[in-house]
Amino acid sequence: MAIEGDMANVLPWRVAAAEPDWDSVYTVELPRVYNFFRYRFGNDALAEDLTSRTFEKAWTARARYRSDLAGFATWLISIARNVAVDHLRTQRPHVPLEAAETVPTKDTPHDDAARISDIERLVALVAKLPNREQELLALKYGAEATNRAIAELTGLSESNVGTILHRVVQLLRHDW
Amino acid sequence: MDDQFLRGLKKQPPPEFAARLRATLRALPPNAVARVARADGFKKWFAAAASIAIVGFAFTLPPVQAAAEAFLDLFRVRQFTGVAFDPERLRSLESSGISPEAIFGNVEPLTTEQAPVSYASAAEAGEAAGIRVRVPTWLPNGYSSTGIMVSSEHAARFTVKTAGLQAVLDTLGLPDVELPEGLDGQTATVRVPPIVSQSYANGERGLFVIQAQSPDVSFPAGVDLSKLAYAALRVLGMDRDEAYRMSVTIDWSSTLIVPIPRRAMSYRPINVSGNEGLLMEGFAAGEKFPGGVLMWSDGGNTYAVAGAVNGAELLEIAQTLQ
């Protein structure tokens, strides 16, 4: 019963913002959204599926885009974040936590290394971290968001974002 | 910070995927969507409000009748009553994992979703919608027409799931509202006729005049509407005494409950050319300008004027419709 959302829809008295150039948006933003999901879930097929959902939602909701509130890229990534949350709600974690304990390292025999891609290996390592850290990493390195943009998206301070990411990168580099 | 190992894991989306998605987006309905979001929102709003009414009636159905009666009674909107609610209260339902689907099961669409259509004149739009469209003869300074759109009729059938309803009551702590037996699986139908939306703009400020035949909800005969209303009012957060008082003094066969976010909007009943309407003023969620909505019914049609203007201006627009 999302009444608040529906109420918001019936009360829009602002004229719709001018639409972005969707061809440009598509070309520039598709890789960012796609890689956000790859860094988040480590699965290319799933990344395609969730990227499609994100762009379809953005396309159908484009009348609500507020150029005075957020850059378009930030708006699009905020939709992607919601899509990711919806996915997590409806699915078991893509990479079970236990899998992190058996993640191959660079010393793993060649056949093991061949079975798991670098991105899957990363996501398995990241699975040991809290959900917030996992998302920050995907925003930073998958979506190429700046610390400031991440701060706007997550409600954290910019310095806090930087501190958390620094700590996460140190941890990951140690295990990589 | 040496993070090169993280930066090197990106890759370009496969070209076939990029092309397929681009084609999918291009096949979605064209630009009309942007300007008609208002009319669509109006439809959604009615659907949400009607859903609340359905939640209410579902509490009140006598079990004997529930098993046998056909859909005989019809609820038609002629008046509105505002009820303030705390969005956090309903958010607690979501955080508890209770969704509309949990209550109504699969909503069965009875019509096919169609993109709204733009018309050159109110007469043409009215012909498409099957109503005589009334046009404002007065507008606040600076506003001019930007178009007129008609959305298609929408209808859906809901099936009540008592387990979901009980979860709502439990989550909200409403032991005074009891669910009757024999309710599970009962259905109700909501019909929202075509909606005509006239839009106006003054820079970034928008203004909308919306008109439709009154939406209706059909439901099994014998429903005690005052109990229905009591349940709905309690779900929205009204205290027992006030909910009871309202439930027994209002004609619920023609009155629609309008949930209004507490603190964000003020509201009051108001007379619009001899008809009792509901005026809401304040800041809607996400809006840049203050504004308001005036809703009323007249001669079988339901109207709304919404925009970034004050209540007196909304009333002036409403009273000059011809």
Chai-1 contact restraints between the chains, C-beta under 6 A:
chainA,res_idxA,chainB,res_idxB,connection_type,confidence,min_distance_angstrom,max_distance_angstrom,comment,restraint_id
A,M1,B,L90,contact,1.0,0.0,6.0,A-B,restraint_1
A,M1,B,P100,contact,1.0,0.0,6.0,A-B,restraint_2
A,I3,B,A48,contact,1.0,0.0,6.0,A-B,restraint_3
A,I3,B,L90,contact,1.0,0.0,6.0,A-B,restraint_4
A,I3,B,P259,contact,1.0,0.0,6.0,A-B,restraint_5
A,E4,B,P87,contact,1.0,0.0,6.0,A-B,restraint_6
A,D6,B,K44,contact,1.0,0.0,6.0,A-B,restraint_7
A,D6,B,W45,contact,1.0,0.0,6.0,A-B,restraint_8
A,D6,B,A48,contact,1.0,0.0,6.0,A-B,restraint_9
A,A8,B,A284,contact,1.0,0.0,6.0,A-B,restraint_10
A,A8,B,A285,contact,1.0,0.0,6.0,A-B,restraint_11
A,A8,B,G286,contact,1.0,0.0,6.0,A-B,restraint_12
A,N9,B,G41,contact,1.0,0.0,6.0,A-B,restraint_13
A,N9,B,K44,contact,1.0,0.0,6.0,A-B,restraint_14
A,V10,B,G41,contact,1.0,0.0,6.0,A-B,restraint_15
A,V10,B,F42,contact,1.0,0.0,6.0,A-B,restraint_16
A,V10,B,W45,contact,1.0,0.0,6.0,A-B,restraint_17
A,L11,B,A284,contact,1.0,0.0,6.0,A-B,restraint_18
A,L11,B,V293,contact,1.0,0.0,6.0,A-B,restraint_19
A,P12,B,R38,contact,1.0,0.0,6.0,A-B,restraint_20
A,W13,B,G206,contact,1.0,0.0,6.0,A-B,restraint_21
A,W13,B,G291,contact,1.0,0.0,6.0,A-B,restraint_22
A,W13,B,A306,contact,1.0,0.0,6.0,A-B,restraint_23
A,W13,B,G307,contact,1.0,0.0,6.0,A-B,restraint_24
A,W13,B,A308,contact,1.0,0.0,6.0,A-B,restraint_25
A,R14,B,E204,contact,1.0,0.0,6.0,A-B,restraint_26
A,R14,B,G206,contact,1.0,0.0,6.0,A-B,restraint_27
A,R14,B,K288,contact,1.0,0.0,6.0,A-B,restraint_28
A,V15,B,A201,contact,1.0,0.0,6.0,A-B,restraint_29
A,V15,B,E204,contact,1.0,0.0,6.0,A-B,restraint_30
A,V15,B,G206,contact,1.0,0.0,6.0,A-B,restraint_31
A,A16,B,A34,contact,1.0,0.0,6.0,A-B,restraint_32
A,L30,B,P13,contact,1.0,0.0,6.0,A-B,restraint_33
A,L30,B,A18,contact,1.0,0.0,6.0,A-B,restraint_34
A,P31,B,Q12,contact,1.0,0.0,6.0,A-B,restraint_35
A,P31,B,P13,contact,1.0,0.0,6.0,A-B,restraint_36
A,Y34,B,P13,contact,1.0,0.0,6.0,A-B,restraint_37
A,N35,B,K10,contact,1.0,0.0,6.0,A-B,restraint_38
A,E48,B,F17,contact,1.0,0.0,6.0,A-B,restraint_39
A,S52,B,L21,contact,1.0,0.0,6.0,A-B,restraint_40
A,W59,B,L25,contact,1.0,0.0,6.0,A-B,restraint_41
A,W59,B,L28,contact,1.0,0.0,6.0,A-B,restraint_42
A,A63,B,A34,contact,1.0,0.0,6.0,A-B,restraint_43
A,A63,B,A37,contact,1.0,0.0,6.0,A-B,restraint_44
A,D118,B,L9,contact,1.0,0.0,6.0,A-B,restraint_45
A,I119,B,L9,contact,1.0,0.0,6.0,A-B,restraint_46
A,Y141,B,L6,contact,1.0,0.0,6.0,A-B,restraint_47
A,H166,B,M1,contact,1.0,0.0,6.0,A-B,restraint_48
A,V169,B,M1,contact,1.0,0.0,6.0,A-B,restraint_49
A,V169,B,D3,contact,1.0,0.0,6.0,A-B,restraint_50
A,W176,B,F5,contact,1.0,0.0,6.0,A-B,restraint_51
